[in-house]
């Protein structure tokens, strides 16, 4: 049976308030557990940090994704060793390199994939600004070269990066669906054409929330069609601290991100349940028509 895991980003638990008040790591983990998340996104380049976090999560029957930011092929080797020791749902890789040409990307993608395949660990490449995948068109060229490449789709970056005009036209919807068709995980954030992170409950943001919910619905349904019967799809709530989060003149945020993260968790789960209820064994082409 396919399953759905909603994670909370530990980076998103940073407050960065003007008064300097922060939650301790123990408080953050307890909050994530008590709120009902299935697990967390954990940075894995720091072994001792990853060991402490995953120890707590494992003790409470939770899971996690291993996040990393390699600048070379070899940078992934210690991450794989940490995952082999500590476990992980998958490795989420932000490619912290900025090749100018597609040809320059090939050694990185092939090298990282080879290391992950040899270790038997699932590897997802995240779509993210200021990374190899910063540009939508460039990433689509990557998919032309590597059609089986598994992505973590953080769609917010392309809405801002491409400054999509409203209403989103069918051409841009089609481009985004190409990204989503290769998505094996999602990072949750709602953007507009000018702002990377919108408040979920502000009335003026409703159209953008609905847009992302529609893309995620399409993604959940198409994933169900291509993933195995026992596969698990992860959705990481990643509402980041300032300057991702908008602040007022006093430096404090305009909304409560922790409340919004829990709201997003519920939204994602409700959407998954609806998609699972509606999903049938129809071909992917039929799923696309319904999405």
N, C-alpha and C positions, 0 to 999 in steps of 0.2 A: 504494500500500500504506500503510495506517495505521501510524503509528509512535508510540513511547512514549519520552518523555524524562524521566529522573529527575535533578532538580536538587538542589543543596545550598544552603541559605540562608547568605549571608555573615553575616547577623546572628547566626545560630546558631553561627558560629565564634568568637563572643566568649566568653571564659572567665569573666571577672569573679570571679576567685579572690581569697580574702583576701590572698594574697601579691602580688597585682597582676600576676602573670605572664600575658602575652598573646602570641599568635603575631603575627608581622608579616603584612602583607597578602600579601607574596610567599610566605610559608610557607603561609598559608591556601589560596591559589590552587593551589600545588603539591600540597598535600594533597588537595584536591578532584579535581584531575587524576589524581593517582596512585591514588586510591581507585576510580576508574572512573566517577565521575559524568558525566553528559552535559553538565553546565553548572552555572549558578548563578543564584540570585535576586539581582539587583543594584539597589541604590537609585539612581535616576536624577535626583534633584533636584540632586545635586552632579556637575556635568558632568566635572570633572577626574578625580574618583574613578571615575565610570562609564567614562570613556575609558581609564583605566589598566587597569581590570578587564576590560573587553570586549576590549581589545587582547591581553591574555594569553589569554583564552578563544578568541578568533578564531585566534590563532597556533597553538593546539593543537587546532583543529578542533571546538571546543565551542560551545554556544549558551547563551542566557540569556533570562530574563524581566526586564522593566523594572518596578521597583516604585516606586509614588508614593503620596502622601498629600495630595491637594489639599483645600484649604479653600474654594475657589471654582471656578467654571467656568474662569476665566482661568488658574488655577494649573496646569491641564493643558497649556497652550500650550507652555511651555518644555520640558516632558517630551516632547511630540510632536516638537519640534525636535531634541532630543537623540536620540530614537529614529530620526528620519529620517537623522541623521548617523552614528549608531553601530550601528543595527539593533537588533532584539529579536524574540524569538519572539512576544511580545504584551506589552501593558501590563497590569500587575496593579495595580488601583486600590483603595486603601483610602479610602473616602469619609470624610474627617476633618471631618464635619459631623454634627449631631445634631438634625435637624428633628423637631418634635413631631407633625406631621401628614404624611400622605401627600402632600397637595397641595404642601407646602413642598419635597418631594423632587423634584417633576417638573422644575423648571428645571435642577437639577443633572444629573439623569440624561439629560435631553434634550440639554443643553449639552455634556456630556462625550461622549456618543455621537455627536453631530453633528461635533465636532472630530475624533474618531477616524475616523469614516466618511469625512470629507473628506480625511483624510490616508492612508486605506487601511490603517489599522493596527488589528489586533484588540485589543479592549478587554474585560477581565474585571473585574467588581466583586467584591471579596473579602468573604466573610462574616466579620465580626470584631466583638468586643466594643468598646464605646465608640466605635463608628462608626455611620454611617447604618444599617448592617445588624446592629446589636447584638442586636436581639430577633428571635427566630424568627418570631413571628406578624407583626411589622411587615414583615419581609422577604418573607413570603408575600403580604402585601398589595401590596408592590412588584411581585411577580411577577404578581399579578392585573392590575395597571395596565400592566406592561411584560412580557408573556408571553415575548418573545424575548430578554430580558435574559440575557446570559452571565455566569455567576458563576464565581469561584474558590471552591470549597467547602472551607473549613476547618471541618469539622464539630465539632471539639473545643469551639468557643465555645458552640454551642447545647446541648451535653450539660451543660456547667457552667451556662450562663445559665438554662436551663430546669430544671436539677437533676432530670433524668430519674430516676425510681425504677427500681430493678432488681427483676425483669426488665423490659426495655423493652417496653411494651405495643404492640399493633398500631396504635393511634391515633398514638403518637409515631413509630413506624416510618414510617407513611404521611406524616406531616409532613416527616420527614427525606428521604423519597424525592422529595417535591416540590422540595426544594432541589437534590437530586442530579440530578434530571431537567433542571435548567438549568445544571449544572456543565460547564464546558469546560476545567477544570483543577482540581487538588486540591493542598491543602497538607497535609503529613503530620505528624500528631501524634495521640497517643491520650490521651483524657481519661476521667475518671470523673465522676460527678455532683458531686463536690466538688473535684476537682483538675484543673487544665488540662493537665498533662503528667505522664504516668505512665512509669515505667521498664518497658521492654518485656519484660524477663526475670524480673521479680519474680513469683513464682507467684500471688500474690493479685491481680495485674493481668491474668491470662490471659483472664478473661471479657470485659474491656473491649477487649483487643487483638483478640479474636475478633469482637467486635461491629463494630469499625471495619473489620476486614478484610472482613466481610460487606457493609458499606455501600460500601466501595471496589469490591468485586467487582460489586455492582449498578451502581455508577457507571461502571465500565469497560465493562461489557456494554451498558448503555443508550447510552453515548457512541458505541460502535462502531456502533450501529444508526442514530444520527442524524448522525454526522459524515461528511464526504466521504472518498473513497477515499484521498486523499493527505494527510489531516489528521494532525496530531500532537497527542497529549495529553501535558500536562506534569504532573509530580508533584513538588512541592517538599518535600524533607525539611526540616522547620522545628522542630527540637528546640531551644527557646530557652534562653538562659542564665538564671541566677537573676534574678528570682524566679519565672520559669517553671519552671526546674529546682528540685527540692526539695533542701534542704541540711540537714546535721546541725548539732549545737550548735557545731561548730568552723567553720561557714561554708562547708565544702567539700561538693560535690555527692555524692549518695548513689550515683551511677552515672556511667559514662563516656559522655557524650553523643556524642562523636565515634565511638566504637565503635557506639553505638546508631543513629547516623545511617547508618552503613554497613550495619548490620543491616536498617534500614528500607528502604534502597535495594534490597537483595537481596529482601526480602519483597515489595516493590512490583513488582519485575521478574518474580519467580516468579508472582505473581498475574496480572499482565498476560499472561504466556505461557500460563498455564492458561486465562484467559478467551479469548484469541485462538484457542487450540486448540478450545475448546468452542463458540465463537461461530459461528452460521450466519446465513443471510439471513432468519431468522424475523422477523416483525413485532415492534415494540417491546413490544406487549402480551404476546407470548409470551416475550420476553426477561425481562420483569418477573416472569412466573410462575416462570421458572427461576432468577432471581437470589435 
